[in-house]
């Protein structure tokens, strides 16, 4: 959607805010993220178990089939592929 500030401007639909409000929101989200013990999905122990016991390996056939989406061209809206 090319929201000003990206998703920081409001996930799903853009929020009509000022640049100052977006900057404050960016700072708050980064501060919150920096304080988290677990910050990356590939370090998540539950994700590791899911791959080990079910999906087998990242970028493997099963994970690709289950975790990726393929939208037919006739259903794409304003996409330039």
PABAFI-516326 format. One line per field, with one value per atom (N, C-alpha, C): residue number from 1; x, z, y; atom name. Coordinates in steps of 0.02 Angstrom, whole numbers, always signed. Layout:
<atoms>
seq = [NUM_...] .
px = [X_...] .
pz = [Z_...] .
py = [Y_...] .
atom = [CA_...] .
</atoms>
This chain:
<atoms>
seq = [1_1_1_2_2_2_3_3_3_4_4_4_5_5_5_6_6_6_7_7_7_8_8_8_9_9_9_10_10_10_11_11_11_12_12_12_13_13_13_14_14_14_15_15_15_16_16_16_17_17_17_18_18_18_19_19_19_20_20_20_21_21_21_22_22_22_23_23_23_24_24_24_25_25_25_26_26_26_27_27_27_28_28_28_29_29_29_30_30_30_31_31_31_32_32_32_33_33_33_34_34_34_35_35_35_36_36_36_37_37_37_38_38_38_39_39_39_40_40_40_41_41_41_42_42_42_43_43_43_44_44_44_45_45_45_46_46_46_47_47_47_48_48_48_49_49_49_50_50_50_51_51_51_52_52_52_53_53_53_54_54_54_55_55_55_56_56_56_57_57_57_58_58_58_59_59_59_60_60_60_61_61_61_62_62_62_63_63_63_64_64_64_65_65_65_66_66_66_67_67_67_68_68_68_69_69_69_70_70_70_71_71_71_72_72_72_73_73_73_74_74_74_75_75_75_76_76_76_77_77_77_78_78_78_79_79_79_80_80_80_81_81_81] .
px = [+41_+0_+43_+106_+153_+132_+113_+94_+154_+145_+201_+227_+290_+318_+308_+281_+268_+213_+217_+165_+164_+215_+217_+161_+137_+83_+15_+13_-49_-56_-52_-57_-126_-128_-191_-217_-230_-254_-212_-195_-153_-189_-153_-180_-161_-206_-191_-159_-93_-55_-3_+29_+83_+149_+200_+266_+292_+278_+299_+268_+204_+172_+202_+216_+248_+317_+355_+423_+419_+371_+361_+342_+298_+277_+336_+376_+436_+482_+496_+540_+512_+448_+416_+420_+407_+409_+480_+529_+599_+620_+600_+618_+587_+524_+491_+526_+543_+576_+644_+682_+749_+748_+693_+687_+665_+648_+623_+680_+668_+718_+721_+663_+659_+635_+678_+663_+659_+683_+687_+650_+608_+567_+610_+667_+708_+743_+741_+769_+715_+652_+596_+598_+598_+604_+544_+484_+426_+431_+458_+467_+519_+572_+622_+592_+549_+516_+470_+433_+389_+428_+485_+525_+555_+578_+610_+560_+500_+451_+401_+393_+341_+364_+390_+406_+472_+513_+576_+633_+627_+681_+655_+687_+668_+678_+633_+635_+626_+605_+592_+525_+511_+450_+387_+386_+327_+315_+368_+360_+339_+364_+345_+271_+249_+179_+131_+149_+104_+110_+167_+178_+179_+175_+177_+109_+94_+32_+45_+2_+6_-61_-63_-125_-127_-179_-184_-187_-157_-153_-222_-273_-339_-371_-343_-369_-327_-271_-227_-256_-250_-276_-218_-209_-156_-87_-73_-7_+31_+94_+136_+190_+173_+219_+246] .
pz = [+0_+0_+0_+8_+10_+61_+119_+172_+193_+208_+235_+299_+300_+359_+356_+300_+295_+343_+368_+414_+480_+493_+554_+553_+493_+486_+500_+514_+529_+488_+520_+484_+453_+391_+357_+322_+357_+328_+355_+314_+338_+388_+439_+488_+464_+471_+451_+510_+509_+564_+535_+580_+559_+560_+530_+532_+603_+645_+715_+751_+739_+771_+746_+682_+654_+684_+691_+720_+792_+831_+900_+901_+855_+852_+833_+785_+766_+826_+861_+920_+972_+985_+1035_+1015_+952_+930_+931_+910_+913_+986_+1030_+1100_+1129_+1113_+1136_+1109_+1045_+1014_+1045_+1058_+1086_+1155_+1191_+1257_+1258_+1201_+1197_+1199_+1235_+1239_+1172_+1143_+1080_+1027_+977_+928_+856_+845_+776_+772_+722_+717_+712_+677_+670_+735_+786_+852_+899_+878_+919_+926_+988_+1000_+971_+971_+943_+867_+835_+763_+746_+786_+776_+781_+831_+840_+781_+758_+701_+640_+627_+570_+581_+640_+655_+650_+678_+682_+624_+587_+536_+468_+466_+403_+373_+412_+392_+385_+340_+333_+303_+320_+289_+213_+176_+103_+72_+113_+87_+52_+21_-18_+25_+83_+126_+153_+176_+202_+147_+87_+30_+14_+11_-5_+47_+111_+164_+185_+174_+200_+146_+84_+30_-5_-31_-66_-139_-181_-252_-274_-291_-311_-388_-416_-490_-518_-576_-605_-613_-629_-639_-574_-517_-452_-421_-451_-424_-438_-390_-398_-399_-454_-460_-443_-458_-445_-511_-506_-565_-560_-581_-578_-646] .
py = [-60_+0_+63_+55_+111_+165_+142_+188_+229_+293_+332_+300_+282_+248_+173_+147_+75_+55_-6_-31_+7_+44_+84_+136_+153_+200_+169_+104_+70_+7_-51_-114_-123_-144_-156_-95_-43_+19_+76_+123_+178_+221_+241_+289_+359_+404_+472_+507_+510_+539_+586_+621_+666_+628_+657_+626_+621_+671_+668_+609_+595_+538_+473_+469_+408_+398_+451_+445_+420_+446_+422_+349_+329_+259_+214_+236_+197_+188_+243_+239_+191_+195_+152_+78_+64_-6_-34_+6_-18_-28_+17_+9_-54_-66_-127_-189_-189_-246_-259_-207_-216_-249_-241_-270_-342_-369_-438_-488_-542_-596_-634_-647_-682_-633_-619_-569_-595_-655_-681_-748_-756_-817_-880_-876_-936_-956_-913_-931_-957_-956_-978_-1054_-1078_-1150_-1188_-1158_-1192_-1197_-1147_-1150_-1204_-1208_-1260_-1329_-1339_-1404_-1419_-1369_-1378_-1402_-1372_-1394_-1463_-1475_-1540_-1598_-1587_-1641_-1645_-1590_-1591_-1564_-1504_-1473_-1496_-1528_-1558_-1508_-1458_-1410_-1345_-1289_-1226_-1229_-1200_-1198_-1267_-1316_-1383_-1385_-1442_-1451_-1442_-1475_-1472_-1401_-1369_-1301_-1253_-1263_-1220_-1229_-1291_-1305_-1277_-1280_-1260_-1187_-1156_-1089_-1034_-1053_-1003_-999_-941_-929_-915_-940_-926_-898_-835_-803_-803_-833_-834_-763_-754_-687_-654_-693_-664_-639_-658_-635_-580_-564_-512_-443_-400_-332_-284_-250_-200_-226_-288_-316_-316_-300_-297_-350_-411_-467_-481] .
atom = [N_CA_C_N_CA_C_N_CA_C_N_CA_C_N_CA_C_N_CA_C_N_CA_C_N_CA_C_N_CA_C_N_CA_C_N_CA_C_N_CA_C_N_CA_C_N_CA_C_N_CA_C_N_CA_C_N_CA_C_N_CA_C_N_CA_C_N_CA_C_N_CA_C_N_CA_C_N_CA_C_N_CA_C_N_CA_C_N_CA_C_N_CA_C_N_CA_C_N_CA_C_N_CA_C_N_CA_C_N_CA_C_N_CA_C_N_CA_C_N_CA_C_N_CA_C_N_CA_C_N_CA_C_N_CA_C_N_CA_C_N_CA_C_N_CA_C_N_CA_C_N_CA_C_N_CA_C_N_CA_C_N_CA_C_N_CA_C_N_CA_C_N_CA_C_N_CA_C_N_CA_C_N_CA_C_N_CA_C_N_CA_C_N_CA_C_N_CA_C_N_CA_C_N_CA_C_N_CA_C_N_CA_C_N_CA_C_N_CA_C_N_CA_C_N_CA_C_N_CA_C_N_CA_C_N_CA_C_N_CA_C_N_CA_C_N_CA_C_N_CA_C_N_CA_C_N_CA_C_N_CA_C_N_CA_C_N_CA_C_N_CA_C_N_CA_C_N_CA_C_N_CA_C] .
</atoms>
